[in-house]
Amino acid sequence: MSERHTYRVIVRGTWDGLTDEARARLLAEAGEHGLTSMRFTEEGSLSYEPAPLKHFSMRFVVVSDAADGEEMAAAIAEDRAESVLKRLGYGFTGLRSTVTDLDTMKVNRRPASRR
């Protein structure tokens, strides 16, 4: 059995070809998709600024074989983002990802303070 790693992936993109209905829905729901909604989940969490309604990001947790690496984690997250956005009827373009492997991430710990 191959070793599994957990990745945090941020998928960014640009809204493109939004219908009037989709644009109105995004603007109406903007309060639910601001800074406080940013979470890393398997399903992905969508965030964007309503003015101007131009760019968005989605945050995903991807668990995959370590041998497949960060490129596979990015591809999985981008595929999930495409599926969600298409299901919601939102036009988009230019997806790109930033991946962090939580299993290899170095954590800098503060030394205990002196008393």
LINNORSUL-V499006 format. One record per residue. RES is the residue in one small letter. PHI is phi in radians with two decimals (NA if undefined). BURIAL is # if it has 16 or more other ideal C-beta (glycine too) atoms within 10 Angstrom, else .. Layout:
# LINNORSUL-V499006
res->RES phi->PHI burial->BURIAL
res->RES phi->PHI burial->BURIAL
This chain:
# LINNORSUL-V499006
res->m phi->NA burial->.
res->s phi->-1.44 burial->.
res->e phi->-1.20 burial->.
res->r phi->-1.86 burial->.
res->h phi->-2.11 burial->#
res->t phi->-1.85 burial->#
res->y phi->-2.07 burial->#
res->r phi->-1.83 burial->#
res->v phi->-2.18 burial->#
res->i phi->-1.84 burial->#
res->v phi->-1.81 burial->#
res->r phi->-1.98 burial->.
res->g phi->-2.83 burial->#
res->t phi->-2.16 burial->.
res->w phi->-1.11 burial->#
res->d phi->-2.63 burial->.
res->g phi->1.13 burial->.
res->l phi->-1.18 burial->#
res->t phi->-1.28 burial->.
res->d phi->-1.05 burial->.
res->e phi->-1.13 burial->.
res->a phi->-1.11 burial->#
res->r phi->-1.06 burial->.
res->a phi->-1.10 burial->.
res->r phi->-1.13 burial->.
res->l phi->-1.05 burial->#
res->l phi->-1.15 burial->.
res->a phi->-1.17 burial->.
res->e phi->-1.72 burial->.
res->a phi->-0.98 burial->.
res->g phi->-1.09 burial->.
res->e phi->-1.48 burial->.
res->h phi->-2.19 burial->#
res->g phi->-1.65 burial->.
res->l phi->-1.01 burial->.
res->t phi->-1.29 burial->.
res->s phi->-1.63 burial->.
res->m phi->-1.23 burial->.
res->r phi->-2.41 burial->.
res->f phi->-1.61 burial->#
res->t phi->-2.39 burial->.
res->e phi->-1.12 burial->.
res->e phi->-1.35 burial->.
res->g phi->1.62 burial->#
res->s phi->-2.09 burial->.
res->l phi->-1.65 burial->#
res->s phi->-2.42 burial->#
res->y phi->-2.90 burial->#
res->e phi->-1.74 burial->.
res->p phi->-1.29 burial->.
res->a phi->-2.29 burial->.
res->p phi->-1.42 burial->.
res->l phi->-1.36 burial->.
res->k phi->-2.23 burial->.
res->h phi->-2.02 burial->.
res->f phi->-2.53 burial->#
res->s phi->-2.46 burial->#
res->m phi->-2.30 burial->#
res->r phi->-1.98 burial->#
res->f phi->-2.27 burial->#
res->v phi->-1.86 burial->#
res->v phi->-2.18 burial->#
res->v phi->-1.88 burial->.
res->s phi->-2.64 burial->#
res->d phi->-1.07 burial->.
res->a phi->-1.05 burial->#
res->a phi->-1.12 burial->.
res->d phi->-1.35 burial->.
res->g phi->1.28 burial->.
res->e phi->-1.17 burial->#
res->e phi->-1.07 burial->.
res->m phi->-1.19 burial->#
res->a phi->-1.04 burial->#
res->a phi->-1.11 burial->#
res->a phi->-1.11 burial->#
res->i phi->-1.12 burial->#
res->a phi->-1.12 burial->#
res->e phi->-1.13 burial->#
res->d phi->-1.12 burial->.
res->r phi->-1.09 burial->#
res->a phi->-1.06 burial->#
res->e phi->-1.00 burial->.
res->s phi->-1.08 burial->.
res->v phi->-1.11 burial->#
res->l phi->-1.13 burial->#
res->k phi->-1.16 burial->.
res->r phi->-1.06 burial->.
res->l phi->-1.41 burial->.
res->g phi->1.40 burial->.
res->y phi->-1.75 burial->#
res->g phi->-1.38 burial->.
res->f phi->-2.68 burial->#
res->t phi->-2.68 burial->.
res->g phi->1.14 burial->.
res->l phi->-1.19 burial->#
res->r phi->-2.55 burial->.
res->s phi->-2.23 burial->#
res->t phi->-2.15 burial->.
res->v phi->-2.09 burial->#
res->t phi->-2.17 burial->.
res->d phi->-1.52 burial->.
res->l phi->-1.18 burial->.
res->d phi->-1.40 burial->.
res->t phi->-2.01 burial->.
res->m phi->-1.21 burial->.
res->k phi->-1.48 burial->.
res->v phi->-1.89 burial->.
res->n phi->-1.52 burial->.
res->r phi->-1.72 burial->.
res->r phi->-1.29 burial->.
res->p phi->-1.19 burial->.
res->a phi->-1.03 burial->.
res->s phi->-1.29 burial->.
res->r phi->-1.47 burial->.
res->r phi->-1.91 burial->.
